[in-house]
Amino acid sequence: MGKIYVSERILNKEGRLTAEEYEEMKKHVDYSYNIVKDLMLWDVESHIADWVLQHHEKFDGSGYPFGLRGEEITLEGRILKIADALDAMLSPRSYRDPFPLSDVIWEIRRFKGKDFDPVLADLAIDLLNEKKESPGLFEGRMLPATLVAGEKVHEGILRRTERFHVFISDTFDFSEHRGTLFVSRYNSLHKFNVKISPLDHDKAKLEIEETSASTRSWWDPVIGVLESDGMKRNVIISNISNGEIVFILSGVRDMEVDNERIFKLESPEGSYVGFISNKVRVAGVPHFIFKKVKERR
């Protein structure tokens, strides 16, 4: 949150920051502390701002702002340190693409006992390896999702109970009994045809009828290049199925959809010509649907 007060020029800079720029970047910790401190109204919440203030402290004492060492850092602050590092490595940035999961695990292991509490680092590595090997999409999780039914589009979350799936959004006004569900997990987007049964003003029971085939893995990003009129943009491919490729723009938040504009899309799986037919937002992130016209040789 504190980075809203840091210059975008510094936040989006490619390459190493200068000493002056690094000192400016470090101020986001103090900005974050002040924001959170003012939000915490009750004594039971008073320590949360301190945890935020410590999220760049390092286990070996080389962090900032106070150079705390080991258990001088609160447990929550040590957890936030790893969580912040994971978020930074697994998220796209304007100047680079997300790290493959194997690289993330290697980085956590490399800085174990230096940046990270060694016990927490081992736990994080175990969890990442478990997720890397897991074939299941839902696994009882709450996942960001978007439900499209007729002309109505709702962003929300999907929960799985023992018997069925529940989609939760702010409000429902569906007259449709069928729709399309988009579910996001890590770097992949999955599309389902569903039956809809309203449960409450903000909940609906979903019965999955059909799943679109996808060649995407859970974690490791697939990077492609989108080209039109000499302009090239890196994209993160979130789904590949028959006739469609779904992607997120890397370093660009949004783009207008123009069905008349022809694009070339280079991906590890092949090279294609087509157009962007639509976009769907899941958890606020626009995913663009690329319709393949033909494959290029």
Disulfide bonds with the S-S distance in Angstrom:
none
